[in-house]
């Protein structure tokens, strides 16, 4: 693990209703980022996560427990 953001699952998927890619980070931040380009959405998501973590650290707030990939896989397969 190199940096705090590595502990959080990052999801980018096409949303039929919104007709764009939506990027989310469950367990860390509410909402997400969106756009027409999957890679651009992923890059923006990573930047948003880094900023979210920076703000927590600047305010001396603990980071939420990361949502493990195993927990998400269990949820998806249920």
Secondary structure, DSSP 8 states (H G I E B T S, - for coil): --SGGGGS--EEEEETTTTEEEEE-TTT-SS-EEES-HHHHHHHHHHHHHHHHHHHHHTT--------HHHHHHHHH-
